[in-house]
Amino acid sequence: DLFVCVLLLRFSMPNPRTNISMFKLVALFSSIWISRLVDAAQPHVRRHSTYQNPNEDGNNPLLSILEGANLGELSWSSKNYRTQAERSLVSGDINVAYVGTRATKAWVSVPVPYKDTQNMTDVMSFHGSPAIKGTVVGVHTIFYDILLDLSVGANLVGDITPPGIVNAPTAFVLSSWVSDDLSRLFPVYDIVSNGQHLQCDPQVITRELDTVAHLMYKVVTRCGGVVTEFYANLFNDQEVIEWQLFAVFSDYSVPDVDINIEKFSVTFGEFIMVDDHIPLQVPQFSVYDSATDTFTISLIDRPASDPLKIGHAQGLPIFKGALLCIDNSKPFEVQIRDPEITSSQKYSYLLARIDGKILSGRTNWDNRWLAFQAAIPKLPQDVAELDSIFNAQYGFMSTPQDLYAKRLLGLNKYAGATGAQGDFGSQKGSQATHGDIRFAATWHYHLQEPMRPIHFREANGSPTTGAVQDNWVTWSQKTHYHPSVSPNQLGKPNWWTGGEFHGWSGKDDQHKSSNALNAAIATQDWPAHRTMLRDEINVALENVRFLPGQNPGAPRAIGRRLLADANAFLLTGDEWVWERLVVWHASNAFSKSVLGPAPDFMRVQEFSVNDKPPFLCVETTNCVQGQHAPVAKIIIWQLGLLMKGLAAAWNTHLYRQSLGLPTLPGTNDLEDHIAELATTFARHFVVQVNGAWQTWNLIAWNNGIPVDPGILSSNDATAGSTSELVKVDNTWWEWIFPGFYYLARSDHGINLPVDVVQRLDSMATETEMVVFPNSDMATREWFPFTA
């Protein structure tokens, strides 16, 4: 109680830098956050050191920063990372590499497949160091926090094993340099919009993780129309606090669809550093104010004549960095000149965080990777491609970029763009699944989801859901513009379709893909990105396509949503996601599918009669929009994408069964849909000509009567029947065949006719011979290599 009173007294004094009211502090310190931290605080002795002159040996980066030096020469480089990757060619599932200029000791979070942890205890061992069970990511990953002493250039590869004799902590203890003044850990924001400093509400603090190794807190603050989410990771007896910060404009009390921001700064009582500062064009280190002994970093600092415009429900990129905590018995500028401080091991660990980087990951994810479980196998040509991918990512980050620049992971800025997009496929993340842990240095910057306008927040800063907003209906991850569809427009004008601020749109139904985001959540303990996935789930649950009686939409939309939502279930473990977004979705799609009169399962999802090019017409193979009447057609590549999503959902169902989770009513519709669509495809949409398989992107729908095999066997399009020939070596095959390849190569348990099994096996064999041997990873990521 005395501790809290001292903090309240300290903050009740006038302080122009912090501007925290007594009311806010009372609300703040009533939180369990403070009580938990106080419980963990160690007793310690205040230091009374003598003031010293600045050291002259150049080995005190914090002092150099304080005096305005540029530390660019201490930055790690791509060469360092390549060296570490080359060293990691030894056996073992876990790979940790340290690139830095001085030895360090730190807790490192490493991913373990959820299923592998079923026989693991909460306390394990890695290279003789304690490994403590930490964050649980749905039913896909559990992170273990490992305490490691790392020498310069260290590279540790091995397995997490039973603990044996390991000096594991039995209770969480805060470092004395952290616990001496907990108030210095709270973010204080200064946000200026249209010349006005936005007033900030009391912070809402929740504990997301509580183990003997790792505490994780989420601190939500609303400042006017801006909501901030600060994630702090505190580790047992560690002076470095790793953080993420996400900010979004979401305000239903005003009709404004955007906000102008001239300034966005955050102040702490501890030294702040920001990762990836070069491409983000923000300072790497905070500015010290000796008058208040606080540190401020400006994430946005623009003239009033050129503010940053942020759209409704759009966020800033997620920032990441560290707080470097030091003994606060005297001001920072005194302590970093004190030999008793600067010669200590703790201080050396702080400096190691400035110019070093710890990379961690797995050497493989065999049969444990996302919806299709198995990742693609590594081929010899992949080594050079991994270097090329990393060099592109790192090179992009080596020069200043626009804050809202298109990154190298994910979909296009405008997700509804026609054609191929980098996130498409059955899975992404081959950098991680191949064991190239350099990805841990680049993925955080290159993920894009925070910049999409899909992050809706309530007045108290909590995420918006249909449970709290009645009559709110979404479409393509935004509020449906039509007031008759969504009577609740969240305070925005009717008929507003949602602008693409800085070019970023929501992910529309027909191009929905979150493969890169899912790969990151599976491999990195980044809580802000797990929130991005939750935001996608919240808007998906209110999608107009999921209203009773609604048509589920185009086959490609169903397939892409099913793949994304099967992964969403795996990464959240949320039964409502599985029940609503996967099983109900699949059943609705099955009920709306079209069954032809042929006796051998002529089922398709949808046939099209529009005249949007390319389309079929009777008169010619060169149909002209507005001139020739369209013929009803099947779009084979769309049915292929549908099958990929159905297969992803089915394989996730099998994984659920292996965990002992219940089989929900409606799952049989998923199985029947797969069997009937596969039979239709194998018997009626593909033919083998001179030993090679082929199909057509557009095939006439004759009320379910198959097109003559002779027409399908031609190399030339037939007016009114076929258009766009596709063979196995054509890139369209990547869109068409992956789901069927799963049926040919996996132990899926679905009963298929013998002739269908034989034909799919033959197509799979040709694909393996023609497509795989010389293909890049992006091509092979289309095909689910499930054992």
Secondary structure, 3 states (H helix, E strand, C coil): CHHHHHHHHHHHCCCCCCCCCHHHHHHHHCCHHHHHHHHHECCCCCCCCCCCCCCCCCCCHHHHHHCCCCCHHHCCCHHHHHHHHHHCCCCCCEEEEEECCCCEEEEEEEEEEHHHHHHCCCEEEECCEEEEEEEEECCCEEEEEEEEEECCCCEEEECCECCCCCCCCCCCCECHHHHCCHHHHCCEEEEEECCEECCECCCEEEEEEECCCEEEEEEEEEECCEEEEEEEEEECCCCEEEEEEEEEECCCCCCCCEEEECEEEEEECCEEEECCHHHHCCCCECEEECCCCEEEEEEEECCCCCCEEEECCCECCCEEEEEECCCCCCCHHHHCCCHHHHCCHHHHHHHHHHHCEEEEEECCCCCCECCCECCCCCCCCHHHHHHHHHHHHHHHHCCCCCCCCCCCCCCCCCCCCCCCCCCCCCCCCHHHHCCCHHHHHCHHHHCCHHHCCCCCECCCCCECCCCCCCCCCEECCEECCCCCCCCCCCCCCCCCCCCCHHHCCCCCHHHCCCHHHHHHHHHCCCHHHHHHHHHHHHHHHCEHHHCCCCCCCCHHHHHHHHHHHHHHHHHHCCHHHHHHHHHHHHHHHHHCCEECCCCCCCEECCCECCCCCCCCECCCCCCCCCCCCECCEEEHHHHHHHHHHHHHHHHHHHHHHHCCCCCCCCHHHHHHHHHHHHHHHHHHHCEEECCEEEEEEEEECECCECCCHHHHCCCCCCCCCEEEEEECCCCHHHHHCHHHHHHHHCCCCCCCCHHHHHHHHHHHHHHHHHCCCCCCHHHHCCCCCCC
